[in-house]
Amino acid sequence: NIISDKIHNDVAYDGNYILYVTVDGILKQYEIKSGKTEILTDKTVTPYTLKVTKEDISFMSDGEKVFIER
């Protein structure tokens, strides 16, 4: 297993990164090429709300929609 975190069903792959939400609601990305993992936000992600497009990453946190530009 390349990712050691326990993961919710929220997982996306864009060809370079695997983006995922841990069971603690932390949004992380795992870079395929380098094997490096980084936390993308300090907001807690509501389960099953992660959406990833070429333009942005969105999710719900504390009842509001959050966007991160890519």
LINURKA-V301015 format. One record per helix or strand of 3 or more residues. SS is the DSSP state (A for helix, B for strand). FROM is the first residue (numbers start at 1). TO is the last residue. Records with the same first field share a line. If there is no record, write none. Layout:
BEGIN
SS->FROM-TO / FROM-TO
END
This chain:
BEGIN
B->7-13 / 17-22 / 27-31 / 37-39 / 56-61 / 64-69
END
